[in-house]
Amino acid sequence: MEVTLDTPTPGAPEKTAVRSMFDRIAPRYDLLNRVLSAGIDVRWRRACVDELALAGPGPLLDVCAGTADLLVEALGREGARLGVGVDLSSAMLARGHEKLRRRGLGARTALFGGDAEQLPLAGGSMAGAVIGFGIRNVGDPRRALAEVQRVLRPGGRLVVLEFSMPRGLLGLAYRAYFRRLLPWIGRLMSDRAAYAYLPASVARFPSPPDFAELMRQAGFAGVGWRTLTGGIACLHHGDRP
């Protein structure tokens, strides 16, 4: 894998490198998501919001919000829900802000530059939270999970959407695609180093049972998970007691 000084280390990502990488790939981030997943990522985000099952009033928090796709999906379903997004990358947030504005959701959202391990929010202030394809880019995932647990109201739910490694023949094909084709497409359309980092970071991410244990250690109850698309992605959930 080609690694530069401004590309994160898979499994131990540095904040400055994460910020730099996502600032670089922001202009074509959404396009590449659609191309590289053949559009399946749209269904995954819908499933993430379905799993959240927000009930009652209160704001929704999107951690590692990126270009705000999850906020668009969630707030588009409800006419009064407020949303808060936090991300390290100002370039990603700028695109998210414009996307929300175009959909008439800008007045109901606030996007902040911030660190998932030190959320700039009061304890017990959020009704629910989501993290979409971002927790593996956090240096200390358990600390970030504990921060989300802190800012959730009692009974509030966190849903984490993240890549996983399928098994069997699908797993073999998926690994070949991830390690060979994906970096090549990334080089043609965006940034080769960033799209070589992606499969390496997925390979080093905890298995679903191990990540569930991290959620329990962070204080979540009722922790569970289910795989999507044969195990290519996984939805994790847990509630603040």
N, C-alpha and C positions, 0 to 999 in steps of 0.2 A: 504494500500500500504506500502510495506517495503521501508524505506528510510534510507540511510546511509549518513555519512558526506561527501562522495564524489559522491553523487547523487544529481542532481539539484532539486530545488523546482519547481513543475509545476506552470506555470504562472508568476513566478518571479525567473528565473534561474540565479544562480551565475556563473560568468565566470570560476572560478577555478573548480567548480564542473562539469560544462559542459565539460571543457577540460579533466578532469580526467575520466569522464564517457566515452567519445568517444575514448580516448586513450585505455581504457579497452576493448571496444567492437570492435575496429578496425579489429582485425584478422579475425573475422567472420561476419563483417558488411555486405559485399556484398552478401554472402551466405544467411544470414537471410533475407535480403531484398527480394531476389528471392523466398525463401521458404514462408515467411509470407504473401507475396502478390500474391502467385501463378504465379509469373512472370509478373503480370500486371504493376508493377512499370517501366518496360522497355518501355511499351507503353505510360505511363504517361510522361516519360522524352522526348520521341519523340514528344509528343504533346506540351510539353513546348517549345522545340526548334522551332517547327512549328509556335507557337504563337509569338515567338520573331521576325520572318521574317526580319532578318538583311539584310539591303541594303547598298551597298557602303563599302569602306574599313574601317579599324579600329579594335581595339582589343575588345574581348568579356570578360566581367568580370563575374566570378562565385563566389558569396558570400556564405559563409558556404559551401565551395566546397567539403568537405569530401574526398571521394576517386575518385573524378573528373569524375563521370559518365556523368554529363551534358556537360562538356568540351569535353569528348570523342565523345559524340553524335554530338555536334555542329561542332567541328573542323573536324570530319570525313566527313562532308558533303562538306567542302570547302578546297581547297588545299593551300590557302594562308592566311587564317584568323589566327590571333594570339589570344592566350587566357591567361587570368590571373585568378588565383584562390587564394582565401583568406579563411583561416580557423583557429580556435583556436588550433585544435588538430594536433600535429606534427605526431602522429602515423597514423592518417587518411591521411594526406598529403603525407607521405612516401609511402603508398599504392597507392595513386593517381598518384604520380610521376612514380612509377614502371609500372602502368597500361598504362599511356601515352607513356612511353618509349617503351613498348612492341608493341604498335600500331603505332609506328613511328611518334608520335606527340610530343615527348619530346622537340624537338628543337623549337617548335612553342608555347610553354607554359612556364609560370613562376608561381610557387606556393609559396605563402608567408604565414608564420604564422602571424596572425593579427586578430584584433577585428572589427566586422561588424559595431560597433558604432564609430570607428575611423579608417577609411580605409586609408592605407598607399599609397594613390594615388593622383595624381594632379587633380584639378578640370577640368571637361570637357575633360578628356582623354580617355573615354571609348565609343565605338560605341553602345553597348548594355550590358544588365546585366541580370543574372538569379539568383534565389535563390531556391534551391530544398530541401524541407523538413528541412529547417534550421531556418526560421524566428521565429518560436515559441520557439526556444532555445536561443533567444536573450533577454537580460534583458529589453531593451527599444526598441521595434520594430520600433516605429515612428522615433527615432533618427537614427537607422540603415537605414531606408528608406530614410531619409533626406540625409544621407551620400551617398547612391547610387545615389540619384538625383543630388548631387553635382558633382560627378565624371563622370556622363554621359554628352555626347555632347548634344547640343540642338537638339531635335528630336529623341534622343536615347530612347529606350524602355527598361523597366524592366518587366520581367515576373516572377512571384512567383508561384511555385508549392508547395501546402501544403495540408495536410489532412483536412477533414471537417467531419461533422456529418450528415449522411443521415437521411431522415425521414421515417416514416411508418414502414412496416415489415422489410425492409432491415436495417433500423436504429436499430431496436431491435436486429436483428441477429448480426449486426456489433458490437454493444455495448457488447453483450454477448461474442463474439469472442475476442474483445479487452481486456475486463476486466478479463476474465477467462483463455481462451486458450493461448493467446499470452504471458502472463508472464510465463506460464508453459513451453512453447516451448523455451522462452528465457533462463529460468533456465537450461534446458537440454543442450542447444547448446552454450550459451554465459553467460549472466549476468542477473539474475532475476530482480534486482533492476532497471537496465536500461530499461528493457522491461515492467516493471510496471510503470515507469515514462512516457513512450511513450503514453499510452492511457490517463493518467491523464493530460498530457500536451495538447493533442488534445482536450480533453473535455473543457479545460479552454481557448483555443484559440478563438479569436473573430470570430463571424459569418462572412460569405462573405460580407454582406453589411457593417458591422462594420470595417472589415479590409480595404475595399475600402475607407472608410472615413479616416482611418489612412494614406492611400496613398495620398489622396487629401491634408490632413494636412501637409504632407511632401513635397508638391509642385508638385505632378504629375498631369497631365492633361489627358483627355480621358480615365479615369479609368473605368475598367470593369472586369467582371469575368464570367467564365463558369465552371460548375461542370463536373466531369469525373466519370464514372463507378457508376452511380446512386447517386452521391453525396459523395462518399468515399474520393475523392480528389477534389481539386479546382484549377483552373488556374486563377490568377489575373494578370492584365496588366495595365500599365500606361506609359505615355511618358513625357520626360522632355520638357517643353515648349521652 
